[in-house]
Amino acid sequence: MTLCAALGFSHAVLAAQPSEDATLHFQAIGKGDVAQVMADYADNAQLNWVGGPLDGTYRGASDIRSVWDKFSKAQGPLKVSMDTLQESANPKGATVTANVQFTGTQLINVRYVLTYREDKIANETWQIVPVSPAPSAY
């Protein structure tokens, strides 16, 4: 008997839905679709923005919407690319981590951590990763 069966759930129940939801969330951010971004959150969600001009902790729909409105207006449409997307899930929720790059007027590298509960984002961490300078040629 597998651990999943012993705990009363199957791999099918824990399929890649949170990973797919995270990918759609990143794409909505890139499109500047604040309405879609906001539809992803639980009522009492928290967004931890670490680094950059929007650094801070935002709680609840009103605060989080305000941040995404500011971000979308400042950045415009962005190309989105992902690397190292990983998901860990159990019956109580799921965590998705990824390295996401948003490209527009500037390059924004983000280390992302999303915690899902009941199919909604309960906690989101947007960690700005500084862009490394290109090595100099000698």
Secondary structure, 3 states (H helix, E strand, C coil): CCHHHHHCCCCCCCCCHHHHHHHHHHHHHHHCCHHHHHHCEEEEEEEEEECCCCCEEEEHHHHHHHHHHHHHHHHCCCEEEEEEEEEEEECCEEEEEEEEEEECCCEEEEEEEEEEECCEEEEEEEEEECCCCCCCCC
